[in-house]
Amino acid sequence: MKQLVETIVKALVDSPEEVVINEIAGEQAVVYEIKVGQKDTGKVIGKQGHTAQAIRTIIRAASAKTGKSATVQIDSMNDEQAEGGLEEEQ
């Protein structure tokens, strides 16, 4: 599921190398925390939040197969966080 989130988000942004996806799993729910560069935040959220809502809908539908609910959170990060985030994920 994390791969699905990553594929969707990286296709939307100008700087896919700055995309960081954190998966926080609980017993009955999973939270996908999406962090993108400041310049790409608007692209992931979309006008009036329509793109973000579409991402949430797709992930919620895909998670129905697992029996767990899924939530998507979108955050932006500054340039220093982006560089540090990439080093930590690799």
PDB file of N, CA, C and O in Angstrom:
ATOM      1  N   MET A   1       0.823  -1.189   0.000  1.00  0.00           N
ATOM      2  CA  MET A   1       0.000   0.000   0.000  1.00  0.00           C
ATOM      3  C   MET A   1       0.872   1.260   0.000  1.00  0.00           C
ATOM      4  O   MET A   1       0.552   2.247  -0.663  1.00  0.00           O
ATOM      5  N   LYS A   2       1.963   1.215   0.742  1.00  0.00           N
ATOM      6  CA  LYS A   2       2.882   2.352   0.777  1.00  0.00           C
ATOM      7  C   LYS A   2       3.412   2.633  -0.624  1.00  0.00           C
ATOM      8  O   LYS A   2       3.573   3.791  -1.008  1.00  0.00           O
ATOM      9  N   GLN A   3       3.680   1.588  -1.380  1.00  0.00           N
ATOM     10  CA  GLN A   3       4.171   1.737  -2.752  1.00  0.00           C
ATOM     11  C   GLN A   3       3.130   2.432  -3.624  1.00  0.00           C
ATOM     12  O   GLN A   3       3.485   3.241  -4.481  1.00  0.00           O
ATOM     13  N   LEU A   4       1.863   2.130  -3.420  1.00  0.00           N
ATOM     14  CA  LEU A   4       0.789   2.777  -4.169  1.00  0.00           C
ATOM     15  C   LEU A   4       0.763   4.276  -3.882  1.00  0.00           C
ATOM     16  O   LEU A   4       0.672   5.084  -4.806  1.00  0.00           O
ATOM     17  N   VAL A   5       0.841   4.646  -2.611  1.00  0.00           N
ATOM     18  CA  VAL A   5       0.863   6.058  -2.222  1.00  0.00           C
ATOM     19  C   VAL A   5       2.055   6.752  -2.870  1.00  0.00           C
ATOM     20  O   VAL A   5       1.921   7.835  -3.439  1.00  0.00           O
ATOM     21  N   GLU A   6       3.215   6.123  -2.780  1.00  0.00           N
ATOM     22  CA  GLU A   6       4.437   6.703  -3.327  1.00  0.00           C
ATOM     23  C   GLU A   6       4.342   6.894  -4.845  1.00  0.00           C
ATOM     24  O   GLU A   6       4.753   7.933  -5.363  1.00  0.00           O
ATOM     25  N   THR A   7       3.815   5.921  -5.544  1.00  0.00           N
ATOM     26  CA  THR A   7       3.678   6.002  -6.995  1.00  0.00           C
ATOM     27  C   THR A   7       2.760   7.155  -7.402  1.00  0.00           C
ATOM     28  O   THR A   7       3.074   7.911  -8.322  1.00  0.00           O
ATOM     29  N   ILE A   8       1.636   7.283  -6.721  1.00  0.00           N
ATOM     30  CA  ILE A   8       0.682   8.349  -7.033  1.00  0.00           C
ATOM     31  C   ILE A   8       1.303   9.720  -6.784  1.00  0.00           C
ATOM     32  O   ILE A   8       1.242  10.600  -7.642  1.00  0.00           O
ATOM     33  N   VAL A   9       1.897   9.897  -5.614  1.00  0.00           N
ATOM     34  CA  VAL A   9       2.429  11.204  -5.236  1.00  0.00           C
ATOM     35  C   VAL A   9       3.608  11.599  -6.120  1.00  0.00           C
ATOM     36  O   VAL A   9       3.688  12.744  -6.566  1.00  0.00           O
ATOM     37  N   LYS A  10       4.515  10.674  -6.377  1.00  0.00           N
ATOM     38  CA  LYS A  10       5.680  10.993  -7.212  1.00  0.00           C
ATOM     39  C   LYS A  10       5.273  11.373  -8.633  1.00  0.00           C
ATOM     40  O   LYS A  10       5.977  12.145  -9.285  1.00  0.00           O
ATOM     41  N   ALA A  11       4.161  10.851  -9.119  1.00  0.00           N
ATOM     42  CA  ALA A  11       3.683  11.205 -10.454  1.00  0.00           C
ATOM     43  C   ALA A  11       3.136  12.633 -10.504  1.00  0.00           C
ATOM     44  O   ALA A  11       3.064  13.229 -11.578  1.00  0.00           O
ATOM     45  N   LEU A  12       2.755  13.180  -9.364  1.00  0.00           N
ATOM     46  CA  LEU A  12       2.149  14.511  -9.315  1.00  0.00           C
ATOM     47  C   LEU A  12       3.148  15.648  -9.145  1.00  0.00           C
ATOM     48  O   LEU A  12       2.875  16.772  -9.565  1.00  0.00           O
ATOM     49  N   VAL A  13       4.292  15.380  -8.541  1.00  0.00           N
ATOM     50  CA  VAL A  13       5.210  16.449  -8.129  1.00  0.00           C
ATOM     51  C   VAL A  13       6.320  16.695  -9.148  1.00  0.00           C
ATOM     52  O   VAL A  13       6.597  15.858 -10.007  1.00  0.00           O
ATOM     53  N   ASP A  14       6.950  17.872  -9.029  1.00  0.00           N
ATOM     54  CA  ASP A  14       8.093  18.209  -9.881  1.00  0.00           C
ATOM     55  C   ASP A  14       9.395  17.631  -9.336  1.00  0.00           C
ATOM     56  O   ASP A  14      10.337  17.390 -10.092  1.00  0.00           O
ATOM     57  N   SER A  15       9.448  17.409  -8.018  1.00  0.00           N
ATOM     58  CA  SER A  15      10.664  16.896  -7.372  1.00  0.00           C
ATOM     59  C   SER A  15      10.362  15.573  -6.667  1.00  0.00           C
ATOM     60  O   SER A  15      10.232  15.547  -5.443  1.00  0.00           O
ATOM     61  N   PRO A  16      10.250  14.479  -7.418  1.00  0.00           N
ATOM     62  CA  PRO A  16       9.908  13.196  -6.795  1.00  0.00           C
ATOM     63  C   PRO A  16      10.956  12.706  -5.803  1.00  0.00           C
ATOM     64  O   PRO A  16      10.645  11.910  -4.917  1.00  0.00           O
ATOM     65  N   GLU A  17      12.199  13.176  -5.946  1.00  0.00           N
ATOM     66  CA  GLU A  17      13.249  12.754  -5.015  1.00  0.00           C
ATOM     67  C   GLU A  17      13.028  13.315  -3.611  1.00  0.00           C
ATOM     68  O   GLU A  17      13.627  12.824  -2.654  1.00  0.00           O
ATOM     69  N   GLU A  18      12.183  14.328  -3.472  1.00  0.00           N
ATOM     70  CA  GLU A  18      11.903  14.912  -2.160  1.00  0.00           C
ATOM     71  C   GLU A  18      10.717  14.255  -1.460  1.00  0.00           C
ATOM     72  O   GLU A  18      10.419  14.592  -0.315  1.00  0.00           O
ATOM     73  N   VAL A  19      10.047  13.338  -2.117  1.00  0.00           N
ATOM     74  CA  VAL A  19       8.872  12.692  -1.533  1.00  0.00           C
ATOM     75  C   VAL A  19       9.309  11.664  -0.491  1.00  0.00           C
ATOM     76  O   VAL A  19      10.147  10.802  -0.757  1.00  0.00           O
ATOM     77  N   VAL A  20       8.723  11.776   0.697  1.00  0.00           N
ATOM     78  CA  VAL A  20       8.981  10.819   1.770  1.00  0.00           C
ATOM     79  C   VAL A  20       7.627  10.322   2.270  1.00  0.00           C
ATOM     80  O   VAL A  20       6.756  11.124   2.608  1.00  0.00           O
ATOM     81  N   ILE A  21       7.451   9.017   2.317  1.00  0.00           N
ATOM     82  CA  ILE A  21       6.214   8.417   2.794  1.00  0.00           C
ATOM     83  C   ILE A  21       6.528   7.625   4.058  1.00  0.00           C
ATOM     84  O   ILE A  21       7.370   6.727   4.045  1.00  0.00           O
ATOM     85  N   ASN A  22       5.845   7.963   5.148  1.00  0.00           N
ATOM     86  CA  ASN A  22       5.984   7.209   6.392  1.00  0.00           C
ATOM     87  C   ASN A  22       4.693   6.439   6.626  1.00  0.00           C
ATOM     88  O   ASN A  22       3.601   6.993   6.498  1.00  0.00           O
ATOM     89  N   GLU A  23       4.819   5.177   6.965  1.00  0.00           N
ATOM     90  CA  GLU A  23       3.664   4.331   7.243  1.00  0.00           C
ATOM     91  C   GLU A  23       3.631   4.059   8.736  1.00  0.00           C
ATOM     92  O   GLU A  23       4.571   3.492   9.293  1.00  0.00           O
ATOM     93  N   ILE A  24       2.548   4.465   9.382  1.00  0.00           N
ATOM     94  CA  ILE A  24       2.392   4.257  10.817  1.00  0.00           C
ATOM     95  C   ILE A  24       1.232   3.283  10.995  1.00  0.00           C
ATOM     96  O   ILE A  24       0.070   3.645  10.811  1.00  0.00           O
ATOM     97  N   ALA A  25       1.558   2.054  11.352  1.00  0.00           N
ATOM     98  CA  ALA A  25       0.550   0.999  11.427  1.00  0.00           C
ATOM     99  C   ALA A  25       0.104   0.761  12.862  1.00  0.00           C
ATOM    100  O   ALA A  25       0.923   0.659  13.775  1.00  0.00           O
ATOM    101  N   GLY A  26      -1.194   0.676  13.039  1.00  0.00           N
ATOM    102  CA  GLY A  26      -1.790   0.305  14.310  1.00  0.00           C
ATOM    103  C   GLY A  26      -2.527  -1.010  14.131  1.00  0.00           C
ATOM    104  O   GLY A  26      -2.425  -1.643  13.080  1.00  0.00           O
ATOM    105  N   GLU A  27      -3.263  -1.423  15.144  1.00  0.00           N
ATOM    106  CA  GLU A  27      -3.982  -2.696  15.051  1.00  0.00           C
ATOM    107  C   GLU A  27      -5.115  -2.648  14.033  1.00  0.00           C
ATOM    108  O   GLU A  27      -5.325  -3.602  13.284  1.00  0.00           O
ATOM    109  N   GLN A  28      -5.849  -1.524  14.009  1.00  0.00           N
ATOM    110  CA  GLN A  28      -7.009  -1.434  13.133  1.00  0.00           C
ATOM    111  C   GLN A  28      -6.901  -0.351  12.071  1.00  0.00           C
ATOM    112  O   GLN A  28      -7.789  -0.218  11.229  1.00  0.00           O
ATOM    113  N   ALA A  29      -5.828   0.421  12.103  1.00  0.00           N
ATOM    114  CA  ALA A  29      -5.702   1.528  11.156  1.00  0.00           C
ATOM    115  C   ALA A  29      -4.248   1.734  10.746  1.00  0.00           C
ATOM    116  O   ALA A  29      -3.320   1.356  11.461  1.00  0.00           O
ATOM    117  N   VAL A  30      -4.080   2.337   9.592  1.00  0.00           N
ATOM    118  CA  VAL A  30      -2.759   2.686   9.078  1.00  0.00           C
ATOM    119  C   VAL A  30      -2.802   4.156   8.669  1.00  0.00           C
ATOM    120  O   VAL A  30      -3.750   4.601   8.022  1.00  0.00           O
ATOM    121  N   VAL A  31      -1.769   4.903   9.053  1.00  0.00           N
ATOM    122  CA  VAL A  31      -1.656   6.305   8.658  1.00  0.00           C
ATOM    123  C   VAL A  31      -0.484   6.421   7.695  1.00  0.00           C
ATOM    124  O   VAL A  31       0.622   5.968   7.989  1.00  0.00           O
ATOM    125  N   TYR A  32      -0.734   7.027   6.551  1.00  0.00           N
ATOM    126  CA  TYR A  32       0.321   7.299   5.580  1.00  0.00           C
ATOM    127  C   TYR A  32       0.611   8.789   5.638  1.00  0.00           C
ATOM    128  O   TYR A  32      -0.229   9.616   5.283  1.00  0.00           O
ATOM    129  N   GLU A  33       1.797   9.112   6.085  1.00  0.00           N
ATOM    130  CA  GLU A  33       2.216  10.500   6.213  1.00  0.00           C
ATOM    131  C   GLU A  33       3.057  10.842   4.990  1.00  0.00           C
ATOM    132  O   GLU A  33       4.134  10.282   4.786  1.00  0.00           O
ATOM    133  N   ILE A  34       2.555  11.763   4.185  1.00  0.00           N
ATOM    134  CA  ILE A  34       3.232  12.169   2.952  1.00  0.00           C
ATOM    135  C   ILE A  34       3.941  13.485   3.208  1.00  0.00           C
ATOM    136  O   ILE A  34       3.326  14.457   3.646  1.00  0.00           O
ATOM    137  N   LYS A  35       5.240  13.512   2.934  1.00  0.00           N
ATOM    138  CA  LYS A  35       6.003  14.752   3.045  1.00  0.00           C
ATOM    139  C   LYS A  35       6.585  15.069   1.675  1.00  0.00           C
ATOM    140  O   LYS A  35       7.256  14.242   1.059  1.00  0.00           O
ATOM    141  N   VAL A  36       6.314  16.285   1.213  1.00  0.00           N
ATOM    142  CA  VAL A  36       6.816  16.735  -0.085  1.00  0.00           C
ATOM    143  C   VAL A  36       7.475  18.095   0.085  1.00  0.00           C
ATOM    144  O   VAL A  36       7.280  18.761   1.102  1.00  0.00           O
ATOM    145  N   GLY A  37       8.249  18.505  -0.901  1.00  0.00           N
ATOM    146  CA  GLY A  37       8.875  19.819  -0.878  1.00  0.00           C
ATOM    147  C   GLY A  37       7.819  20.912  -0.862  1.00  0.00           C
ATOM    148  O   GLY A  37       6.694  20.714  -1.322  1.00  0.00           O
ATOM    149  N   GLN A  38       8.194  22.068  -0.328  1.00  0.00           N
ATOM    150  CA  GLN A  38       7.246  23.179  -0.215  1.00  0.00           C
ATOM    151  C   GLN A  38       6.632  23.561  -1.553  1.00  0.00           C
ATOM    152  O   GLN A  38       5.448  23.895  -1.613  1.00  0.00           O
ATOM    153  N   LYS A  39       7.406  23.519  -2.614  1.00  0.00           N
ATOM    154  CA  LYS A  39       6.898  23.915  -3.928  1.00  0.00           C
ATOM    155  C   LYS A  39       5.894  22.908  -4.488  1.00  0.00           C
ATOM    156  O   LYS A  39       5.091  23.254  -5.355  1.00  0.00           O
ATOM    157  N   ASP A  40       5.928  21.685  -4.008  1.00  0.00           N
ATOM    158  CA  ASP A  40       5.041  20.640  -4.520  1.00  0.00           C
ATOM    159  C   ASP A  40       3.796  20.423  -3.669  1.00  0.00           C
ATOM    160  O   ASP A  40       2.909  19.665  -4.062  1.00  0.00           O
ATOM    161  N   THR A  41       3.715  21.064  -2.530  1.00  0.00           N
ATOM    162  CA  THR A  41       2.579  20.849  -1.630  1.00  0.00           C
ATOM    163  C   THR A  41       1.257  21.158  -2.322  1.00  0.00           C
ATOM    164  O   THR A  41       0.300  20.391  -2.208  1.00  0.00           O
ATOM    165  N   GLY A  42       1.201  22.268  -3.032  1.00  0.00           N
ATOM    166  CA  GLY A  42      -0.029  22.654  -3.723  1.00  0.00           C
ATOM    167  C   GLY A  42      -0.449  21.655  -4.781  1.00  0.00           C
ATOM    168  O   GLY A  42      -1.643  21.457  -5.008  1.00  0.00           O
ATOM    169  N   LYS A  43       0.509  21.025  -5.426  1.00  0.00           N
ATOM    170  CA  LYS A  43       0.188  20.040  -6.464  1.00  0.00           C
ATOM    171  C   LYS A  43      -0.438  18.788  -5.861  1.00  0.00           C
ATOM    172  O   LYS A  43      -1.327  18.181  -6.458  1.00  0.00           O
ATOM    173  N   VAL A  44       0.028  18.408  -4.683  1.00  0.00           N
ATOM    174  CA  VAL A  44      -0.508  17.208  -4.036  1.00  0.00           C
ATOM    175  C   VAL A  44      -1.883  17.498  -3.425  1.00  0.00           C
ATOM    176  O   VAL A  44      -2.755  16.629  -3.414  1.00  0.00           O
ATOM    177  N   ILE A  45      -2.069  18.707  -2.922  1.00  0.00           N
ATOM    178  CA  ILE A  45      -3.360  19.067  -2.331  1.00  0.00           C
ATOM    179  C   ILE A  45      -4.384  19.381  -3.423  1.00  0.00           C
ATOM    180  O   ILE A  45      -5.534  18.950  -3.333  1.00  0.00           O
ATOM    181  N   GLY A  46      -3.980  20.120  -4.443  1.00  0.00           N
ATOM    182  CA  GLY A  46      -4.879  20.451  -5.544  1.00  0.00           C
ATOM    183  C   GLY A  46      -5.826  21.584  -5.200  1.00  0.00           C
ATOM    184  O   GLY A  46      -5.908  22.019  -4.051  1.00  0.00           O
ATOM    185  N   LYS A  47      -6.542  22.058  -6.211  1.00  0.00           N
ATOM    186  CA  LYS A  47      -7.500  23.146  -5.999  1.00  0.00           C
ATOM    187  C   LYS A  47      -8.618  22.669  -5.094  1.00  0.00           C
ATOM    188  O   LYS A  47      -9.243  21.635  -5.332  1.00  0.00           O
ATOM    189  N   GLN A  48      -8.854  23.446  -4.055  1.00  0.00           N
ATOM    190  CA  GLN A  48      -9.889  23.159  -3.062  1.00  0.00           C
ATOM    191  C   GLN A  48      -9.734  21.763  -2.458  1.00  0.00           C
ATOM    192  O   GLN A  48     -10.704  21.189  -1.963  1.00  0.00           O
ATOM    193  N   GLY A  49      -8.521  21.220  -2.498  1.00  0.00           N
ATOM    194  CA  GLY A  49      -8.248  19.931  -1.874  1.00  0.00           C
ATOM    195  C   GLY A  49      -8.736  18.725  -2.651  1.00  0.00           C
ATOM    196  O   GLY A  49      -8.785  17.618  -2.116  1.00  0.00           O
ATOM    197  N   HIS A  50      -9.097  18.929  -3.908  1.00  0.00           N
ATOM    198  CA  HIS A  50      -9.657  17.823  -4.694  1.00  0.00           C
ATOM    199  C   HIS A  50      -8.648  16.702  -4.946  1.00  0.00           C
ATOM    200  O   HIS A  50      -9.007  15.526  -4.892  1.00  0.00           O
ATOM    201  N   THR A  51      -7.405  17.048  -5.217  1.00  0.00           N
ATOM    202  CA  THR A  51      -6.394  16.017  -5.474  1.00  0.00           C
ATOM    203  C   THR A  51      -6.128  15.215  -4.207  1.00  0.00           C
ATOM    204  O   THR A  51      -6.045  13.988  -4.250  1.00  0.00           O
ATOM    205  N   ALA A  52      -5.994  15.910  -3.078  1.00  0.00           N
ATOM    206  CA  ALA A  52      -5.772  15.220  -1.801  1.00  0.00           C
ATOM    207  C   ALA A  52      -6.942  14.297  -1.480  1.00  0.00           C
ATOM    208  O   ALA A  52      -6.740  13.177  -1.010  1.00  0.00           O
ATOM    209  N   GLN A  53      -8.151  14.758  -1.730  1.00  0.00           N
ATOM    210  CA  GLN A  53      -9.330  13.938  -1.465  1.00  0.00           C
ATOM    211  C   GLN A  53      -9.344  12.707  -2.368  1.00  0.00           C
ATOM    212  O   GLN A  53      -9.733  11.623  -1.932  1.00  0.00           O
ATOM    213  N   ALA A  54      -8.927  12.864  -3.613  1.00  0.00           N
ATOM    214  CA  ALA A  54      -8.874  11.723  -4.533  1.00  0.00           C
ATOM    215  C   ALA A  54      -7.850  10.692  -4.065  1.00  0.00           C
ATOM    216  O   ALA A  54      -8.105   9.489  -4.121  1.00  0.00           O
ATOM    217  N   ILE A  55      -6.691  11.165  -3.604  1.00  0.00           N
ATOM    218  CA  ILE A  55      -5.668  10.251  -3.069  1.00  0.00           C
ATOM    219  C   ILE A  55      -6.235   9.496  -1.875  1.00  0.00           C
ATOM    220  O   ILE A  55      -6.081   8.278  -1.776  1.00  0.00           O
ATOM    221  N   ARG A  56      -6.887  10.213  -0.971  1.00  0.00           N
ATOM    222  CA  ARG A  56      -7.474   9.571   0.220  1.00  0.00           C
ATOM    223  C   ARG A  56      -8.519   8.528  -0.170  1.00  0.00           C
ATOM    224  O   ARG A  56      -8.577   7.453   0.427  1.00  0.00           O
ATOM    225  N   THR A  57      -9.337   8.841  -1.162  1.00  0.00           N
ATOM    226  CA  THR A  57     -10.377   7.906  -1.604  1.00  0.00           C
ATOM    227  C   THR A  57      -9.763   6.628  -2.173  1.00  0.00           C
ATOM    228  O   THR A  57     -10.219   5.528  -1.858  1.00  0.00           O
ATOM    229  N   ILE A  58      -8.741   6.765  -3.002  1.00  0.00           N
ATOM    230  CA  ILE A  58      -8.078   5.594  -3.591  1.00  0.00           C
ATOM    231  C   ILE A  58      -7.458   4.724  -2.502  1.00  0.00           C
ATOM    232  O   ILE A  58      -7.611   3.502  -2.521  1.00  0.00           O
ATOM    233  N   ILE A  59      -6.763   5.343  -1.556  1.00  0.00           N
ATOM    234  CA  ILE A  59      -6.097   4.586  -0.492  1.00  0.00           C
ATOM    235  C   ILE A  59      -7.122   3.918   0.416  1.00  0.00           C
ATOM    236  O   ILE A  59      -6.931   2.776   0.835  1.00  0.00           O
ATOM    237  N   ARG A  60      -8.202   4.621   0.720  1.00  0.00           N
ATOM    238  CA  ARG A  60      -9.256   4.037   1.555  1.00  0.00           C
ATOM    239  C   ARG A  60      -9.868   2.821   0.863  1.00  0.00           C
ATOM    240  O   ARG A  60     -10.102   1.795   1.502  1.00  0.00           O
ATOM    241  N   ALA A  61     -10.125   2.934  -0.437  1.00  0.00           N
ATOM    242  CA  ALA A  61     -10.706   1.819  -1.188  1.00  0.00           C
ATOM    243  C   ALA A  61      -9.744   0.638  -1.252  1.00  0.00           C
ATOM    244  O   ALA A  61     -10.161  -0.508  -1.086  1.00  0.00           O
ATOM    245  N   ALA A  62      -8.468   0.905  -1.490  1.00  0.00           N
ATOM    246  CA  ALA A  62      -7.477  -0.172  -1.560  1.00  0.00           C
ATOM    247  C   ALA A  62      -7.279  -0.834  -0.202  1.00  0.00           C
ATOM    248  O   ALA A  62      -7.021  -2.035  -0.132  1.00  0.00           O
ATOM    249  N   SER A  63      -7.397  -0.068   0.871  1.00  0.00           N
ATOM    250  CA  SER A  63      -7.185  -0.630   2.211  1.00  0.00           C
ATOM    251  C   SER A  63      -8.359  -1.486   2.670  1.00  0.00           C
ATOM    252  O   SER A  63      -8.229  -2.248   3.628  1.00  0.00           O
ATOM    253  N   ALA A  64      -9.490  -1.374   2.007  1.00  0.00           N
ATOM    254  CA  ALA A  64     -10.650  -2.182   2.382  1.00  0.00           C
ATOM    255  C   ALA A  64     -10.339  -3.674   2.275  1.00  0.00           C
ATOM    256  O   ALA A  64     -10.895  -4.477   3.023  1.00  0.00           O
ATOM    257  N   LYS A  65      -9.460  -4.045   1.358  1.00  0.00           N
ATOM    258  CA  LYS A  65      -9.072  -5.450   1.201  1.00  0.00           C
ATOM    259  C   LYS A  65      -8.313  -5.969   2.413  1.00  0.00           C
ATOM    260  O   LYS A  65      -8.367  -7.160   2.717  1.00  0.00           O
ATOM    261  N   THR A  66      -7.603  -5.076   3.112  1.00  0.00           N
ATOM    262  CA  THR A  66      -6.792  -5.495   4.252  1.00  0.00           C
ATOM    263  C   THR A  66      -7.589  -5.562   5.545  1.00  0.00           C
ATOM    264  O   THR A  66      -7.135  -6.148   6.528  1.00  0.00           O
ATOM    265  N   GLY A  67      -8.781  -4.960   5.548  1.00  0.00           N
ATOM    266  CA  GLY A  67      -9.584  -4.948   6.762  1.00  0.00           C
ATOM    267  C   GLY A  67      -9.194  -3.849   7.736  1.00  0.00           C
ATOM    268  O   GLY A  67      -9.752  -3.765   8.831  1.00  0.00           O
ATOM    269  N   LYS A  68      -8.253  -3.014   7.356  1.00  0.00           N
ATOM    270  CA  LYS A  68      -7.834  -1.890   8.195  1.00  0.00           C
ATOM    271  C   LYS A  68      -8.256  -0.588   7.530  1.00  0.00           C
ATOM    272  O   LYS A  68      -8.304  -0.494   6.303  1.00  0.00           O
ATOM    273  N   SER A  69      -8.560   0.413   8.346  1.00  0.00           N
ATOM    274  CA  SER A  69      -8.846   1.721   7.766  1.00  0.00           C
ATOM    275  C   SER A  69      -7.528   2.430   7.490  1.00  0.00           C
ATOM    276  O   SER A  69      -6.521   2.163   8.146  1.00  0.00           O
ATOM    277  N   ALA A  70      -7.539   3.329   6.522  1.00  0.00           N
ATOM    278  CA  ALA A  70      -6.319   4.047   6.156  1.00  0.00           C
ATOM    279  C   ALA A  70      -6.593   5.540   6.142  1.00  0.00           C
ATOM    280  O   ALA A  70      -7.653   5.991   5.708  1.00  0.00           O
ATOM    281  N   THR A  71      -5.628   6.289   6.619  1.00  0.00           N
ATOM    282  CA  THR A  71      -5.701   7.743   6.644  1.00  0.00           C
ATOM    283  C   THR A  71      -4.459   8.286   5.954  1.00  0.00           C
ATOM    284  O   THR A  71      -3.377   7.710   6.064  1.00  0.00           O
ATOM    285  N   VAL A  72      -4.621   9.397   5.242  1.00  0.00           N
ATOM    286  CA  VAL A  72      -3.501  10.031   4.558  1.00  0.00           C
ATOM    287  C   VAL A  72      -3.337  11.441   5.101  1.00  0.00           C
ATOM    288  O   VAL A  72      -4.291  12.217   5.141  1.00  0.00           O
ATOM    289  N   GLN A  73      -2.111  11.768   5.520  1.00  0.00           N
ATOM    290  CA  GLN A  73      -1.782  13.118   5.981  1.00  0.00           C
ATOM    291  C   GLN A  73      -0.730  13.686   5.045  1.00  0.00           C
ATOM    292  O   GLN A  73       0.209  12.992   4.655  1.00  0.00           O
ATOM    293  N   ILE A  74      -0.892  14.958   4.684  1.00  0.00           N
ATOM    294  CA  ILE A  74       0.041  15.601   3.762  1.00  0.00           C
ATOM    295  C   ILE A  74       0.728  16.759   4.470  1.00  0.00           C
ATOM    296  O   ILE A  74       0.070  17.647   5.014  1.00  0.00           O
ATOM    297  N   ASP A  75       2.059  16.741   4.459  1.00  0.00           N
ATOM    298  CA  ASP A  75       2.859  17.795   5.075  1.00  0.00           C
ATOM    299  C   ASP A  75       3.889  18.277   4.066  1.00  0.00           C
ATOM    300  O   ASP A  75       4.302  17.535   3.175  1.00  0.00           O
ATOM    301  N   SER A  76       4.297  19.534   4.222  1.00  0.00           N
ATOM    302  CA  SER A  76       5.406  20.024   3.407  1.00  0.00           C
ATOM    303  C   SER A  76       6.632  20.121   4.293  1.00  0.00           C
ATOM    304  O   SER A  76       6.523  20.212   5.516  1.00  0.00           O
ATOM    305  N   MET A  77       7.783  20.100   3.675  1.00  0.00           N
ATOM    306  CA  MET A  77       9.016  20.235   4.443  1.00  0.00           C
ATOM    307  C   MET A  77       9.901  21.253   3.759  1.00  0.00           C
ATOM    308  O   MET A  77       9.849  21.434   2.542  1.00  0.00           O
ATOM    309  N   ASN A  78      10.722  21.921   4.572  1.00  0.00           N
ATOM    310  CA  ASN A  78      11.641  22.891   3.985  1.00  0.00           C
ATOM    311  C   ASN A  78      12.836  22.157   3.396  1.00  0.00           C
ATOM    312  O   ASN A  78      12.936  20.937   3.526  1.00  0.00           O
ATOM    313  N   ASP A  79      13.735  22.876   2.757  1.00  0.00           N
ATOM    314  CA  ASP A  79      14.861  22.248   2.057  1.00  0.00           C
ATOM    315  C   ASP A  79      15.748  21.418   2.974  1.00  0.00           C
ATOM    316  O   ASP A  79      16.216  20.354   2.571  1.00  0.00           O
ATOM    317  N   GLU A  80      15.990  21.882   4.204  1.00  0.00           N
ATOM    318  CA  GLU A  80      16.841  21.136   5.138  1.00  0.00           C
ATOM    319  C   GLU A  80      16.195  19.821   5.529  1.00  0.00           C
ATOM    320  O   GLU A  80      16.873  18.797   5.607  1.00  0.00           O
ATOM    321  N   GLN A  81      14.890  19.835   5.776  1.00  0.00           N
ATOM    322  CA  GLN A  81      14.193  18.602   6.128  1.00  0.00           C
ATOM    323  C   GLN A  81      14.209  17.629   4.958  1.00  0.00           C
ATOM    324  O   GLN A  81      14.349  16.423   5.160  1.00  0.00           O
ATOM    325  N   ALA A  82      14.068  18.133   3.748  1.00  0.00           N
ATOM    326  CA  ALA A  82      14.067  17.264   2.568  1.00  0.00           C
ATOM    327  C   ALA A  82      15.392  16.532   2.438  1.00  0.00           C
ATOM    328  O   ALA A  82      15.416  15.334   2.157  1.00  0.00           O
ATOM    329  N   GLU A  83      16.490  17.239   2.641  1.00  0.00           N
ATOM    330  CA  GLU A  83      17.801  16.599   2.538  1.00  0.00           C
ATOM    331  C   GLU A  83      17.990  15.568   3.641  1.00  0.00           C
ATOM    332  O   GLU A  83      18.483  14.470   3.381  1.00  0.00           O
ATOM    333  N   GLY A  84      17.609  15.902   4.857  1.00  0.00           N
ATOM    334  CA  GLY A  84      17.740  14.974   5.984  1.00  0.00           C
ATOM    335  C   GLY A  84      16.812  13.792   5.847  1.00  0.00           C
ATOM    336  O   GLY A  84      17.184  12.669   6.188  1.00  0.00           O
ATOM    337  N   GLY A  85      15.590  14.029   5.344  1.00  0.00           N
ATOM    338  CA  GLY A  85      14.618  12.958   5.180  1.00  0.00           C
ATOM    339  C   GLY A  85      15.075  11.920   4.183  1.00  0.00           C
ATOM    340  O   GLY A  85      14.840  10.726   4.366  1.00  0.00           O
ATOM    341  N   LEU A  86      15.729  12.372   3.127  1.00  0.00           N
ATOM    342  CA  LEU A  86      16.209  11.427   2.124  1.00  0.00           C
ATOM    343  C   LEU A  86      17.311  10.549   2.681  1.00  0.00           C
ATOM    344  O   LEU A  86      17.353   9.351   2.398  1.00  0.00           O
ATOM    345  N   GLU A  87      18.202  11.127   3.467  1.00  0.00           N
ATOM    346  CA  GLU A  87      19.296  10.347   4.038  1.00  0.00           C
ATOM    347  C   GLU A  87      18.771   9.307   5.018  1.00  0.00           C
ATOM    348  O   GLU A  87      19.282   8.187   5.065  1.00  0.00           O
ATOM    349  N   GLU A  88      17.755   9.665   5.801  1.00  0.00           N
ATOM    350  CA  GLU A  88      17.213   8.737   6.786  1.00  0.00           C
ATOM    351  C   GLU A  88      16.483   7.582   6.120  1.00  0.00           C
ATOM    352  O   GLU A  88      16.561   6.453   6.603  1.00  0.00           O
ATOM    353  N   GLU A  89      15.774   7.834   5.022  1.00  0.00           N
ATOM    354  CA  GLU A  89      14.979   6.806   4.372  1.00  0.00           C
ATOM    355  C   GLU A  89      15.837   5.795   3.629  1.00  0.00           C
ATOM    356  O   GLU A  89      15.420   4.649   3.463  1.00  0.00           O
ATOM    357  N   GLN A  90      17.032   6.188   3.176  1.00  0.00           N
ATOM    358  CA  GLN A  90      17.848   5.284   2.367  1.00  0.00           C
ATOM    359  C   GLN A  90      18.667   4.402   3.190  1.00  0.00           C
ATOM    360  O   GLN A  90      19.413   3.579   2.659  1.00  0.00           O
TER     361      GLN A  90
END
